[in-house]
């Protein structure tokens, strides 16, 4: 199923993030991934991280999102690199806003902000 998504919809961004994580990990229970999940706990190596970014960009209908800039901004505090902080960064990203009405596959009907368990 393909749907049009408001890029500010945090719950749908969480679902998109979970799908991207599932694509790069056979062992991860993505249903347990929430806003407080540290990125380091789910992306254990650079190959998985590269596949995650590529899949996330494809699902969002974007390319060349400045992940390196986001990571550099948080390099001093790796504990701040969580799924929730990634989603908030995506929600505020001008690149994503430029793609209003982004196309995603297999979304959910819920909308709004993130709650603790998604």
N, C-alpha and C positions, 0 to 999 in steps of 0.2 A: 504494500500500500504506500502511495506517495502522498504527502500532504504539504501544504504551505505552512510555514512556521514564522511566527514573530520572533526575531532573533533575541528579544529580551526575555523569552519564556524559559526561565531557569529549569523548570521540571523537564521540559523537552530536551534542553541542553544536557541535563543529567542522563537522560535515556540515551541520547546520541553518544555521550561519553562512554556509557556502559557498553554500548554496541561496539564502539571502537576498541575498547579494552578487551572485549570478548574475542575480537578478531586477531589479537596478538598474544592471546594466552589460552592454552587449553585447560589449565589448572585453576584459573581464577573463577570464583563464584561472584559474578558481576552483580547479582541481586544484593549482595552484602556491601557493595561499594556505595558510599554516600558522601555528602559534602565534607565530612571530617576525615575521610580516608586520605592518608599521605600518598602523594604520587610515588614516592620511593617504595612504598609497600606493594604497588601494583605494576610498576614499570622497573623491572629488575636489571635490565641491560639496555644498551643503546640501540640494538636491533629492534627490540620490542618497542622502545620509545619512538623510533623512526616509523615503524609500521602503524603505531597508534596515531601519530600526528598525520600521516598520510590518509588513514581511514577516516579520522575525524574531519579533516579538510574536505575529503570527498563527500562525506555525509552532509556536511554543511554547504556543499556546493561552492567551496572557496579553494583558493590555492595561495601559497606563500603567506599564510598568517605569520606574523613576527614572533613565533614562539621563543626564538633565541633572545629577543629583547626582553620578553617577559621573564625568562629564566635568569637573565643577567640582572634584572631589577630585584630579584629575590635571592641572589646568590649568597648574600650574607646570612640569610635566615631560611635555611632549607626546611625548617619546621613549618614555615608558612606556605609551602608548596603542597596544597591539598586539592582534591577534586573540586571543592567549593570555591577555592581561590581561582582555579582555572576557569570555572564557569563564570564567576564574576568578571574576570578579565575578558572572557569571550563576550559577555553581555555588554561590556563597555568599549569593545573594540570597534574603532571606526571602520575597519575592513569588513566586519560582519554587518554593521549598520548600512554600509553601502550596498549590501546584498539583501535589502528588505524583501521579505517573502521568500526566503531561502527554501529550497526544496530539500526535503529529507525523506528517507525511506522508513516505513514502519514506526511511526510516532504514536504517542498516546494522546488521549483527549484532554488530559488535565493541563492546567496552566498555572501561571503565577510563579511565586518565589519558591525557594528550596526550604523544605523542612528537614529535620535531622535525619530521617530515614529514607526519604525519597519515595 
